[in-house]
Amino acid sequence: MRLTVLLFAIAVALPAQAQSDRHKADAYAQGREIIADIDKIVTPDGIQETFTATLGGAPQVINVRGADRDNPLLLFIHGGPGSVEMPIAWSFQRPWEDYFAVVQWDQRGAGRSYRLIDPEKLAPTLSVDRYRDDAIALIELLRRKYGKRKVVLVGHSWGSAIGLAVAAKRPDLISAYVGIGQLIDVRENERLGFAWTLARAKADDNQEAVAELEGIRPYPGPGALDVKKLQIERKWSIRYGALAAYREDAAFYFNAAALSPEYAPADIEAIDDGSELAFRALFPQLVDLSFLGLTRVDVPVFLFLGRHDHTCDSALAARWLGKLDSPEKKIVWFEHSAHLPMLEQPGRVLTALVDDVRPLATP
């Protein structure tokens, strides 16, 4: 089976037989054609384009879609590390495009960007600061290309760490920041997630889960994170709905890439390679990643938090926002979502973007 990483969520996606069928006969081609036709931007002032830009010395793929090019720009920063959301965007983004020109960006070495540069040369460049600076360079490029002064910045999961770092460093470029599944502190996040998962397993009298979880104590423990321990924790936290509420997995999310009009089969296969590259390079760095010391951000900050999110603990993010000093701040709770509210409650995400965020957007 294909495994994909979403902020350390080791998630099962397409089964092996489906991959084989796709590779041999591209069984999803007709579906992609239908979705491409449905999603085609046909309005006279619309925009629909994909291009490659060199950011920080690395070529990266950018996709821009919107019904009216005069609408505000919204840059969506995907999760992972390495879990691109350009190929999944067709499943939730189209309504956003009536109100924003939406930018999807395959970060360095991820998705369609993976095959544009030698991954071994790229690996030493992968750091939180490099991704942050790539995002800043992309925003500057988008401003010039589309004649905008600022962008709405949306970060999901791992992308919320990049997005928040950008908002803190360059608030002059951003009209509002939205964190979906906001990451605040990796070590504390792991501690809280483990405690929740173990409690759920005990309440469920799941002896197998309890034994495996007890067996990885202390978790996360001092020092670097242990990958094997992480995989065990995620195995059971995902099973209990920490990634997708009321579901035992998030296959519905990851499998959506197979029908993407933006991705050929070879691009889909590159997703795993990019995830592995980013995970291998970044994993040792991330255990000490924390925004607990960030107490002021000079842009409006919105957190879209799933009530059931224990992949990036939503309660931890809410406590952080409560102490943050910013021009405006708000939590939008998604009572029936975990870490993927864009797909779990897409209508509520749309209305929050339109009602709360768009009025602050700078053209």
C-alpha positions as YAML, in Angstrom:
chain: A
units: angstrom
residues:
- id: 1
  name: MET
  ca: [0.00, 0.00, 0.00]
- id: 2
  name: ARG
  ca: [1.06, 3.59, -0.58]
- id: 3
  name: LEU
  ca: [1.85, 5.58, 2.57]
- id: 4
  name: THR
  ca: [1.61, 9.34, 2.72]
- id: 5
  name: VAL
  ca: [2.76, 11.68, 5.47]
- id: 6
  name: LEU
  ca: [0.56, 14.54, 6.74]
- id: 7
  name: LEU
  ca: [2.24, 16.21, 9.70]
- id: 8
  name: PHE
  ca: [3.58, 12.86, 10.78]
- id: 9
  name: ALA
  ca: [0.23, 11.17, 10.13]
- id: 10
  name: ILE
  ca: [1.30, 7.95, 8.46]
- id: 11
  name: ALA
  ca: [-1.83, 7.42, 6.42]
- id: 12
  name: VAL
  ca: [-2.81, 4.55, 4.14]
- id: 13
  name: ALA
  ca: [-3.88, 5.73, 0.71]
- id: 14
  name: LEU
  ca: [-4.42, 3.80, -2.52]
- id: 15
  name: PRO
  ca: [-4.22, 0.02, -2.16]
- id: 16
  name: ALA
  ca: [-1.53, -1.72, -4.16]
- id: 17
  name: GLN
  ca: [-3.95, -3.22, -6.70]
- id: 18
  name: ALA
  ca: [-5.44, 0.19, -7.44]
- id: 19
  name: GLN
  ca: [-1.94, 1.57, -8.00]
- id: 20
  name: SER
  ca: [-1.17, -1.30, -10.36]
- id: 21
  name: ASP
  ca: [-4.37, -0.78, -12.33]
- id: 22
  name: ARG
  ca: [-3.70, 2.93, -12.57]
- id: 23
  name: HIS
  ca: [-0.16, 2.42, -13.73]
- id: 24
  name: LYS
  ca: [-1.09, -0.12, -16.40]
- id: 25
  name: ALA
  ca: [-4.28, 1.29, -17.80]
- id: 26
  name: ASP
  ca: [-4.72, 4.68, -16.12]
- id: 27
  name: ALA
  ca: [-8.18, 3.66, -14.99]
- id: 28
  name: TYR
  ca: [-8.83, 7.13, -13.58]
- id: 29
  name: ALA
  ca: [-8.30, 9.02, -16.86]
- id: 30
  name: GLN
  ca: [-11.99, 9.36, -17.71]
- id: 31
  name: GLY
  ca: [-12.80, 10.58, -14.21]
- id: 32
  name: ARG
  ca: [-10.07, 13.21, -14.45]
- id: 33
  name: GLU
  ca: [-11.44, 14.38, -17.79]
- id: 34
  name: ILE
  ca: [-14.95, 14.77, -16.34]
- id: 35
  name: ILE
  ca: [-13.70, 16.68, -13.30]
- id: 36
  name: ALA
  ca: [-11.50, 18.88, -15.50]
- id: 37
  name: ASP
  ca: [-14.54, 19.81, -17.58]
- id: 38
  name: ILE
  ca: [-16.69, 20.53, -14.54]
- id: 39
  name: ASP
  ca: [-13.97, 22.63, -12.91]
- id: 40
  name: LYS
  ca: [-12.92, 24.54, -16.02]
- id: 41
  name: ILE
  ca: [-12.82, 28.29, -15.43]
- id: 42
  name: VAL
  ca: [-14.93, 29.78, -18.23]
- id: 43
  name: THR
  ca: [-15.73, 33.26, -16.90]
- id: 44
  name: PRO
  ca: [-14.40, 36.10, -19.11]
- id: 45
  name: ASP
  ca: [-12.18, 37.53, -16.37]
- id: 46
  name: GLY
  ca: [-11.23, 34.18, -14.85]
- id: 47
  name: ILE
  ca: [-7.78, 32.75, -14.37]
- id: 48
  name: GLN
  ca: [-6.61, 29.15, -14.67]
- id: 49
  name: GLU
  ca: [-2.92, 28.54, -15.12]
- id: 50
  name: THR
  ca: [-0.02, 26.43, -13.91]
- id: 51
  name: PHE
  ca: [3.59, 27.57, -14.10]
- id: 52
  name: THR
  ca: [7.01, 26.82, -12.67]
- id: 53
  name: ALA
  ca: [8.96, 29.38, -10.65]
- id: 54
  name: THR
  ca: [12.43, 29.17, -9.13]
- id: 55
  name: LEU
  ca: [12.27, 29.99, -5.44]
- id: 56
  name: GLY
  ca: [15.44, 29.95, -3.40]
- id: 57
  name: GLY
  ca: [17.25, 28.21, -6.24]
- id: 58
  name: ALA
  ca: [14.71, 25.34, -6.56]
- id: 59
  name: PRO
  ca: [12.08, 25.06, -9.32]
- id: 60
  name: GLN
  ca: [8.57, 24.71, -7.93]
- id: 61
  name: VAL
  ca: [5.12, 24.29, -9.48]
- id: 62
  name: ILE
  ca: [2.32, 26.81, -8.85]
- id: 63
  name: ASN
  ca: [-1.33, 26.57, -9.86]
- id: 64
  name: VAL
  ca: [-3.69, 29.57, -9.84]
- id: 65
  name: ARG
  ca: [-7.46, 29.38, -10.30]
- id: 66
  name: GLY
  ca: [-10.25, 31.91, -9.87]
- id: 67
  name: ALA
  ca: [-13.48, 33.08, -11.48]
- id: 68
  name: ASP
  ca: [-12.37, 36.72, -11.41]
- id: 69
  name: ARG
  ca: [-8.74, 37.82, -11.50]
- id: 70
  name: ASP
  ca: [-9.72, 40.98, -9.62]
- id: 71
  name: ASN
  ca: [-10.60, 38.93, -6.54]
- id: 72
  name: PRO
  ca: [-8.09, 38.80, -3.69]
- id: 73
  name: LEU
  ca: [-5.25, 36.28, -3.89]
- id: 74
  name: LEU
  ca: [-5.35, 33.37, -1.46]
- id: 75
  name: LEU
  ca: [-2.17, 31.31, -1.11]
- id: 76
  name: PHE
  ca: [-2.76, 27.82, 0.29]
- id: 77
  name: ILE
  ca: [0.31, 26.22, 1.92]
- id: 78
  name: HIS
  ca: [0.02, 22.45, 1.95]
- id: 79
  name: GLY
  ca: [0.76, 20.01, 4.74]
- id: 80
  name: GLY
  ca: [3.13, 17.14, 5.11]
- id: 81
  name: PRO
  ca: [6.01, 17.69, 5.05]
- id: 82
  name: GLY
  ca: [5.64, 16.82, 1.40]
- id: 83
  name: SER
  ca: [1.88, 16.10, 1.30]
- id: 84
  name: VAL
  ca: [0.81, 18.27, -1.61]
- id: 85
  name: GLU
  ca: [-2.80, 19.41, -1.75]
- id: 86
  name: MET
  ca: [-2.86, 20.66, -5.33]
- id: 87
  name: PRO
  ca: [-4.09, 17.22, -6.51]
- id: 88
  name: ILE
  ca: [-6.73, 17.11, -3.78]
- id: 89
  name: ALA
  ca: [-7.94, 20.69, -4.21]
- id: 90
  name: TRP
  ca: [-10.54, 19.75, -6.84]
- id: 91
  name: SER
  ca: [-12.55, 18.10, -4.06]
- id: 92
  name: PHE
  ca: [-13.01, 21.25, -1.96]
- id: 93
  name: GLN
  ca: [-11.60, 24.37, -3.62]
- id: 94
  name: ARG
  ca: [-13.94, 25.17, -6.51]
- id: 95
  name: PRO
  ca: [-16.42, 27.24, -4.42]
- id: 96
  name: TRP
  ca: [-13.53, 29.28, -2.98]
- id: 97
  name: GLU
  ca: [-12.68, 30.35, -6.52]
- id: 98
  name: ASP
  ca: [-15.81, 32.50, -6.77]
- id: 99
  name: TYR
  ca: [-14.38, 34.73, -4.04]
- id: 100
  name: PHE
  ca: [-10.58, 34.39, -4.33]
- id: 101
  name: ALA
  ca: [-7.90, 33.67, -6.88]
- id: 102
  name: VAL
  ca: [-6.60, 30.53, -5.17]
- id: 103
  name: VAL
  ca: [-2.93, 29.57, -5.38]
- id: 104
  name: GLN
  ca: [-1.79, 26.01, -4.80]
- id: 105
  name: TRP
  ca: [1.96, 25.54, -4.45]
- id: 106
  name: ASP
  ca: [3.93, 22.29, -4.58]
- id: 107
  name: GLN
  ca: [6.76, 23.10, -2.17]
- id: 108
  name: ARG
  ca: [10.39, 22.30, -3.02]
- id: 109
  name: GLY
  ca: [10.80, 18.62, -3.69]
- id: 110
  name: ALA
  ca: [7.08, 17.88, -3.25]
- id: 111
  name: GLY
  ca: [4.57, 16.52, -5.76]
- id: 112
  name: ARG
  ca: [5.09, 17.93, -9.24]
- id: 113
  name: SER
  ca: [8.14, 19.84, -7.99]
- id: 114
  name: TYR
  ca: [9.92, 16.61, -7.05]
- id: 115
  name: ARG
  ca: [11.03, 15.64, -10.54]
- id: 116
  name: LEU
  ca: [12.31, 19.12, -11.43]
- id: 117
  name: ILE
  ca: [15.56, 18.86, -9.47]
- id: 118
  name: ASP
  ca: [17.93, 16.20, -8.18]
- id: 119
  name: PRO
  ca: [16.48, 15.24, -4.77]
- id: 120
  name: GLU
  ca: [19.91, 14.46, -3.32]
- id: 121
  name: LYS
  ca: [21.04, 18.01, -4.07]
- id: 122
  name: LEU
  ca: [17.80, 19.38, -2.68]
- id: 123
  name: ALA
  ca: [17.79, 17.43, 0.60]
- id: 124
  name: PRO
  ca: [20.43, 19.57, 2.41]
- id: 125
  name: THR
  ca: [18.36, 22.70, 1.72]
- id: 126
  name: LEU
  ca: [15.22, 21.45, 3.46]
- id: 127
  name: SER
  ca: [14.63, 23.46, 6.62]
- id: 128
  name: VAL
  ca: [11.74, 25.35, 8.17]
- id: 129
  name: ASP
  ca: [13.44, 28.67, 7.42]
- id: 130
  name: ARG
  ca: [14.00, 27.70, 3.77]
- id: 131
  name: TYR
  ca: [10.33, 26.82, 3.27]
- id: 132
  name: ARG
  ca: [9.35, 30.08, 4.98]
- id: 133
  name: ASP
  ca: [11.61, 32.08, 2.70]
- id: 134
  name: ASP
  ca: [10.34, 30.21, -0.37]
- id: 135
  name: ALA
  ca: [6.82, 31.22, 0.61]
- id: 136
  name: ILE
  ca: [7.87, 34.84, 0.99]
- id: 137
  name: ALA
  ca: [9.56, 34.76, -2.43]
- id: 138
  name: LEU
  ca: [6.40, 33.24, -3.93]
- id: 139
  name: ILE
  ca: [4.20, 35.94, -2.41]
- id: 140
  name: GLU
  ca: [6.48, 38.63, -3.86]
- id: 141
  name: LEU
  ca: [6.26, 36.93, -7.26]
- id: 142
  name: LEU
  ca: [2.46, 36.68, -7.08]
- id: 143
  name: ARG
  ca: [2.14, 40.34, -6.14]
- id: 144
  name: ARG
  ca: [4.14, 41.38, -9.21]
- id: 145
  name: LYS
  ca: [2.50, 38.91, -11.58]
- id: 146
  name: TYR
  ca: [-1.10, 39.69, -10.64]
- id: 147
  name: GLY
  ca: [-0.79, 43.31, -9.50]
- id: 148
  name: LYS
  ca: [-1.78, 42.69, -5.88]
- id: 149
  name: ARG
  ca: [-0.53, 44.36, -2.72]
- id: 150
  name: LYS
  ca: [-1.16, 41.53, -0.26]
- id: 151
  name: VAL
  ca: [-2.41, 37.96, -0.08]
- id: 152
  name: VAL
  ca: [-4.63, 35.96, 2.23]
- id: 153
  name: LEU
  ca: [-2.38, 33.22, 3.60]
- id: 154
  name: VAL
  ca: [-3.86, 29.84, 4.51]
- id: 155
  name: GLY
  ca: [-1.68, 27.13, 6.04]
- id: 156
  name: HIS
  ca: [-2.80, 23.57, 6.69]
- id: 157
  name: SER
  ca: [-1.06, 21.19, 9.11]
- id: 158
  name: TRP
  ca: [2.70, 21.38, 8.42]
- id: 159
  name: GLY
  ca: [1.82, 24.28, 6.13]
- id: 160
  name: SER
  ca: [0.44, 26.16, 9.13]
- id: 161
  name: ALA
  ca: [3.95, 26.21, 10.62]
- id: 162
  name: ILE
  ca: [5.30, 27.75, 7.44]
- id: 163
  name: GLY
  ca: [2.37, 30.15, 7.19]
- id: 164
  name: LEU
  ca: [2.65, 31.35, 10.77]
- id: 165
  name: ALA
  ca: [6.41, 31.86, 10.34]
- id: 166
  name: VAL
  ca: [5.71, 33.97, 7.24]
- id: 167
  name: ALA
  ca: [3.05, 36.01, 9.04]
- id: 168
  name: ALA
  ca: [5.46, 36.70, 11.89]
- id: 169
  name: LYS
  ca: [8.35, 37.73, 9.61]
- id: 170
  name: ARG
  ca: [6.54, 39.59, 6.80]
- id: 171
  name: PRO
  ca: [3.15, 40.87, 7.99]
- id: 172
  name: ASP
  ca: [3.37, 43.60, 5.34]
- id: 173
  name: LEU
  ca: [2.64, 40.99, 2.66]
- id: 174
  name: ILE
  ca: [-0.44, 39.50, 4.28]
- id: 175
  name: SER
  ca: [-3.96, 40.84, 4.76]
- id: 176
  name: ALA
  ca: [-5.04, 37.91, 6.97]
- id: 177
  name: TYR
  ca: [-3.61, 34.59, 8.13]
- id: 178
  name: VAL
  ca: [-5.72, 31.43, 8.46]
- id: 179
  name: GLY
  ca: [-4.34, 28.34, 10.20]
- id: 180
  name: ILE
  ca: [-6.22, 25.09, 9.51]
- id: 181
  name: GLY
  ca: [-5.13, 22.34, 11.87]
- id: 182
  name: GLN
  ca: [-2.64, 24.79, 13.33]
- id: 183
  name: LEU
  ca: [0.66, 23.38, 14.57]
- id: 184
  name: ILE
  ca: [1.94, 25.17, 17.68]
- id: 185
  name: ASP
  ca: [4.52, 22.98, 19.46]
- id: 186
  name: VAL
  ca: [5.64, 19.60, 18.16]
- id: 187
  name: ARG
  ca: [6.81, 18.03, 21.43]
- id: 188
  name: GLU
  ca: [3.75, 19.14, 23.40]
- id: 189
  name: ASN
  ca: [1.52, 18.15, 20.50]
- id: 190
  name: GLU
  ca: [2.91, 14.61, 20.62]
- id: 191
  name: ARG
  ca: [2.50, 14.41, 24.39]
- id: 192
  name: LEU
  ca: [-1.14, 15.48, 24.23]
- id: 193
  name: GLY
  ca: [-1.91, 13.24, 21.26]
- id: 194
  name: PHE
  ca: [-0.43, 10.20, 22.94]
- id: 195
  name: ALA
  ca: [-2.38, 10.79, 26.16]
- id: 196
  name: TRP
  ca: [-5.64, 11.16, 24.23]
- id: 197
  name: THR
  ca: [-5.04, 8.06, 22.13]
- id: 198
  name: LEU
  ca: [-4.15, 5.91, 25.12]
- id: 199
  name: ALA
  ca: [-7.23, 7.13, 26.98]
- id: 200
  name: ARG
  ca: [-9.43, 6.26, 24.02]
- id: 201
  name: ALA
  ca: [-7.89, 2.81, 23.74]
- id: 202
  name: LYS
  ca: [-8.46, 2.14, 27.44]
- id: 203
  name: ALA
  ca: [-12.05, 3.37, 27.27]
- id: 204
  name: ASP
  ca: [-12.58, 1.06, 24.29]
- id: 205
  name: ASP
  ca: [-10.99, -1.83, 26.19]
- id: 206
  name: ASN
  ca: [-8.73, -2.30, 23.19]
- id: 207
  name: GLN
  ca: [-6.05, -4.45, 24.75]
- id: 208
  name: GLU
  ca: [-3.94, -4.62, 21.61]
- id: 209
  name: ALA
  ca: [-3.83, -0.83, 21.30]
- id: 210
  name: VAL
  ca: [-3.14, -0.32, 25.01]
- id: 211
  name: ALA
  ca: [-0.29, -2.82, 24.94]
- id: 212
  name: GLU
  ca: [1.33, -1.24, 21.89]
- id: 213
  name: LEU
  ca: [0.94, 2.28, 23.24]
- id: 214
  name: GLU
  ca: [2.20, 1.40, 26.70]
- id: 215
  name: GLY
  ca: [5.13, -0.26, 24.98]
- id: 216
  name: ILE
  ca: [6.40, 3.01, 23.49]
- id: 217
  name: ARG
  ca: [6.54, 4.95, 26.76]
- id: 218
  name: PRO
  ca: [7.98, 7.46, 27.32]
- id: 219
  name: TYR
  ca: [6.45, 9.20, 24.34]
- id: 220
  name: PRO
  ca: [7.57, 11.51, 22.94]
- id: 221
  name: GLY
  ca: [10.31, 11.38, 25.55]
- id: 222
  name: PRO
  ca: [13.47, 13.48, 25.65]
- id: 223
  name: GLY
  ca: [15.63, 14.04, 22.60]
- id: 224
  name: ALA
  ca: [14.66, 13.34, 19.03]
- id: 225
  name: LEU
  ca: [11.39, 11.67, 18.09]
- id: 226
  name: ASP
  ca: [11.54, 7.95, 17.44]
- id: 227
  name: VAL
  ca: [10.01, 7.16, 14.05]
- id: 228
  name: LYS
  ca: [8.85, 3.68, 15.07]
- id: 229
  name: LYS
  ca: [7.15, 5.03, 18.18]
- id: 230
  name: LEU
  ca: [5.53, 7.76, 16.11]
- id: 231
  name: GLN
  ca: [4.14, 5.21, 13.67]
- id: 232
  name: ILE
  ca: [2.56, 3.21, 16.49]
- id: 233
  name: GLU
  ca: [0.98, 6.30, 18.02]
- id: 234
  name: ARG
  ca: [-0.40, 7.42, 14.65]
- id: 235
  name: LYS
  ca: [-1.69, 3.93, 13.86]
- id: 236
  name: TRP
  ca: [-4.05, 4.15, 16.82]
- id: 237
  name: SER
  ca: [-4.77, 7.89, 16.90]
- id: 238
  name: ILE
  ca: [-5.92, 7.72, 13.28]
- id: 239
  name: ARG
  ca: [-8.00, 4.64, 14.10]
- id: 240
  name: TYR
  ca: [-9.81, 6.68, 16.76]
- id: 241
  name: GLY
  ca: [-10.53, 9.66, 14.50]
- id: 242
  name: ALA
  ca: [-7.70, 12.07, 15.29]
- id: 243
  name: LEU
  ca: [-7.08, 12.71, 11.59]
- id: 244
  name: ALA
  ca: [-10.63, 12.47, 10.24]
- id: 245
  name: ALA
  ca: [-13.53, 12.61, 12.69]
- id: 246
  name: TYR
  ca: [-15.73, 9.51, 12.97]
- id: 247
  name: ARG
  ca: [-13.46, 7.65, 10.50]
- id: 248
  name: GLU
  ca: [-10.81, 5.00, 11.05]
- id: 249
  name: ASP
  ca: [-8.61, 6.36, 8.26]
- id: 250
  name: ALA
  ca: [-8.33, 9.27, 5.84]
- id: 251
  name: ALA
  ca: [-8.21, 7.29, 2.61]
- id: 252
  name: PHE
  ca: [-11.05, 9.43, 1.22]
- id: 253
  name: TYR
  ca: [-8.69, 12.42, 1.42]
- id: 254
  name: PHE
  ca: [-5.50, 10.89, 0.06]
- id: 255
  name: ASN
  ca: [-7.23, 8.87, -2.67]
- id: 256
  name: ALA
  ca: [-8.76, 12.04, -4.15]
- id: 257
  name: ALA
  ca: [-5.41, 12.72, -5.85]
- id: 258
  name: ALA
  ca: [-6.06, 9.89, -8.31]
- id: 259
  name: LEU
  ca: [-8.83, 11.95, -9.93]
- id: 260
  name: SER
  ca: [-6.96, 15.25, -10.06]
- id: 261
  name: PRO
  ca: [-6.98, 17.01, -13.46]
- id: 262
  name: GLU
  ca: [-3.73, 18.71, -12.40]
- id: 263
  name: TYR
  ca: [-1.80, 15.47, -11.87]
- id: 264
  name: ALA
  ca: [-0.71, 12.77, -14.31]
- id: 265
  name: PRO
  ca: [-0.11, 9.25, -12.93]
- id: 266
  name: ALA
  ca: [3.65, 9.89, -12.78]
- id: 267
  name: ASP
  ca: [3.02, 13.02, -10.72]
- id: 268
  name: ILE
  ca: [0.92, 11.04, -8.26]
- id: 269
  name: GLU
  ca: [3.66, 8.48, -7.88]
- id: 270
  name: ALA
  ca: [6.10, 11.32, -7.13]
- id: 271
  name: ILE
  ca: [4.03, 12.35, -4.10]
- id: 272
  name: ASP
  ca: [5.42, 9.48, -2.06]
- id: 273
  name: ASP
  ca: [8.98, 10.17, -3.13]
- id: 274
  name: GLY
  ca: [8.64, 13.83, -2.17]
- id: 275
  name: SER
  ca: [7.05, 12.95, 1.18]
- id: 276
  name: GLU
  ca: [9.86, 10.54, 1.97]
- id: 277
  name: LEU
  ca: [12.50, 13.10, 0.99]
- id: 278
  name: ALA
  ca: [10.99, 15.85, 3.16]
- id: 279
  name: PHE
  ca: [10.27, 13.54, 6.07]
- id: 280
  name: ARG
  ca: [13.81, 12.15, 6.10]
- id: 281
  name: ALA
  ca: [15.42, 15.61, 5.93]
- id: 282
  name: LEU
  ca: [13.08, 17.50, 8.25]
- id: 283
  name: PHE
  ca: [12.11, 14.95, 10.89]
- id: 284
  name: PRO
  ca: [15.19, 15.50, 13.09]
- id: 285
  name: GLN
  ca: [14.62, 19.27, 12.99]
- id: 286
  name: LEU
  ca: [10.95, 19.34, 13.86]
- id: 287
  name: VAL
  ca: [10.86, 17.99, 17.40]
- id: 288
  name: ASP
  ca: [11.84, 21.38, 18.80]
- id: 289
  name: LEU
  ca: [9.64, 23.42, 16.45]
- id: 290
  name: SER
  ca: [7.48, 25.67, 18.62]
- id: 291
  name: PHE
  ca: [5.50, 28.89, 18.42]
- id: 292
  name: LEU
  ca: [4.75, 29.05, 22.13]
- id: 293
  name: GLY
  ca: [7.16, 31.97, 22.38]
- id: 294
  name: LEU
  ca: [5.44, 33.86, 19.56]
- id: 295
  name: THR
  ca: [3.21, 36.31, 21.40]
- id: 296
  name: ARG
  ca: [2.50, 38.92, 18.71]
- id: 297
  name: VAL
  ca: [1.60, 38.73, 15.02]
- id: 298
  name: ASP
  ca: [0.85, 41.98, 13.23]
- id: 299
  name: VAL
  ca: [-1.91, 40.64, 10.98]
- id: 300
  name: PRO
  ca: [-5.40, 39.31, 11.70]
- id: 301
  name: VAL
  ca: [-5.16, 35.65, 12.72]
- id: 302
  name: PHE
  ca: [-7.94, 33.10, 12.24]
- id: 303
  name: LEU
  ca: [-7.70, 29.52, 13.39]
- id: 304
  name: PHE
  ca: [-10.02, 26.97, 11.78]
- id: 305
  name: LEU
  ca: [-9.95, 24.16, 14.32]
- id: 306
  name: GLY
  ca: [-11.55, 20.75, 14.21]
- id: 307
  name: ARG
  ca: [-13.01, 19.88, 17.58]
- id: 308
  name: HIS
  ca: [-11.71, 16.30, 17.16]
- id: 309
  name: ASP
  ca: [-8.25, 17.21, 15.88]
- id: 310
  name: HIS
  ca: [-5.60, 15.35, 17.85]
- id: 311
  name: THR
  ca: [-3.11, 15.27, 14.98]
- id: 312
  name: CYS
  ca: [-2.41, 18.95, 15.59]
- id: 313
  name: ASP
  ca: [-4.07, 19.35, 18.96]
- id: 314
  name: SER
  ca: [-6.80, 21.96, 18.56]
- id: 315
  name: ALA
  ca: [-7.01, 22.75, 22.28]
- id: 316
  name: LEU
  ca: [-3.31, 23.60, 22.33]
- id: 317
  name: ALA
  ca: [-3.78, 25.94, 19.36]
- id: 318
  name: ALA
  ca: [-6.79, 27.58, 21.03]
- id: 319
  name: ARG
  ca: [-4.82, 28.25, 24.22]
- id: 320
  name: TRP
  ca: [-1.99, 29.78, 22.21]
- id: 321
  name: LEU
  ca: [-4.35, 32.10, 20.34]
- id: 322
  name: GLY
  ca: [-5.88, 33.22, 23.61]
- id: 323
  name: LYS
  ca: [-2.51, 34.70, 24.61]
- id: 324
  name: LEU
  ca: [-1.63, 36.12, 21.20]
- id: 325
  name: ASP
  ca: [-1.56, 39.86, 20.58]
- id: 326
  name: SER
  ca: [-2.75, 40.68, 17.06]
- id: 327
  name: PRO
  ca: [-4.93, 43.31, 15.35]
- id: 328
  name: GLU
  ca: [-7.77, 40.79, 15.17]
- id: 329
  name: LYS
  ca: [-8.08, 37.14, 16.09]
- id: 330
  name: LYS
  ca: [-10.79, 34.52, 16.01]
- id: 331
  name: ILE
  ca: [-11.29, 30.78, 16.35]
- id: 332
  name: VAL
  ca: [-13.79, 29.08, 14.06]
- id: 333
  name: TRP
  ca: [-14.66, 25.68, 15.52]
- id: 334
  name: PHE
  ca: [-15.66, 22.74, 13.34]
- id: 335
  name: GLU
  ca: [-17.64, 20.47, 15.60]
- id: 336
  name: HIS
  ca: [-17.68, 17.52, 13.21]
- id: 337
  name: SER
  ca: [-14.11, 17.74, 11.97]
- id: 338
  name: ALA
  ca: [-10.69, 16.59, 13.04]
- id: 339
  name: HIS
  ca: [-7.63, 17.59, 10.99]
- id: 340
  name: LEU
  ca: [-9.30, 17.92, 7.56]
- id: 341
  name: PRO
  ca: [-12.19, 20.39, 7.85]
- id: 342
  name: MET
  ca: [-11.88, 21.42, 4.18]
- id: 343
  name: LEU
  ca: [-13.31, 18.00, 3.28]
- id: 344
  name: GLU
  ca: [-15.09, 17.14, 6.50]
- id: 345
  name: GLN
  ca: [-17.14, 20.38, 6.68]
- id: 346
  name: PRO
  ca: [-16.47, 22.16, 3.37]
- id: 347
  name: GLY
  ca: [-19.52, 24.40, 3.55]
- id: 348
  name: ARG
  ca: [-18.56, 25.78, 6.93]
- id: 349
  name: VAL
  ca: [-14.99, 26.41, 5.74]
- id: 350
  name: LEU
  ca: [-16.34, 28.33, 2.75]
- id: 351
  name: THR
  ca: [-18.67, 30.51, 4.79]
- id: 352
  name: ALA
  ca: [-15.92, 31.29, 7.32]
- id: 353
  name: LEU
  ca: [-13.55, 32.33, 4.53]
- id: 354
  name: VAL
  ca: [-16.21, 34.49, 2.88]
- id: 355
  name: ASP
  ca: [-17.78, 36.00, 5.99]
- id: 356
  name: ASP
  ca: [-14.77, 36.43, 8.27]
- id: 357
  name: VAL
  ca: [-11.65, 36.58, 6.10]
- id: 358
  name: ARG
  ca: [-12.56, 38.06, 2.73]
- id: 359
  name: PRO
  ca: [-13.72, 41.44, 4.16]
- id: 360
  name: LEU
  ca: [-10.15, 41.95, 5.37]
- id: 361
  name: ALA
  ca: [-8.52, 40.95, 2.07]
- id: 362
  name: THR
  ca: [-6.53, 43.62, 0.27]
- id: 363
  name: PRO
  ca: [-7.03, 43.66, -3.51]
...
